[in-house]
Amino acid sequence: PPINKNDKKPSKWPEWDGSKENYSTYIDLLLAKIDVDWDHLGGHKA
């Protein structure tokens, strides 16, 4: 059966506590989220 696009929910946005120590980790999480969501929405297949 075809995949229902409504079943594909974006992942949660990562949260950053504002500290410089955690900034690079936050950016990594942000990039990972964007990559996963892009893939879920079919971005890599377009």
N, C-alpha and C positions, 0 to 999 in steps of 0.2 A: 504493500500500500504506500501511497505517497506520504512523505513526511509533512506533517502539519507545521507550518512556520510559527504558528502561535505557541507551539510547545517549546520553542527555543527561546529561553529567556536569557537576557544578558547577565553575565556574572556581576556580583557586587563590585562597586568601585572600592579600591583599597583606601584605607584611611591613613592619614599621616598626622602624627602628633605635633608636628612643627619643629622637631629637633633636627639639628644638622646631622647628627649621627645616623638618624634613620632615613635621611632624605634619599640616599642612593638605593636603599632597599625599597623605598616607596616607588621610586621611578621604575625599578625592575618589576615590581608587582603591577604597576600601571601598564607597562609595555606588554607584560604577559596577559593581562586582562584584555587589552585591545586586540592582541593576536588571537586569543581564544574566541572572543566575540566575533571578530572578523571571519574566522574560520567557521564558526557556528552559523553565521549569516550567509555563508557561501562566497565570501569575498575572494578566497584563493582559487575558486573554480571559475570565476567570471572571466 
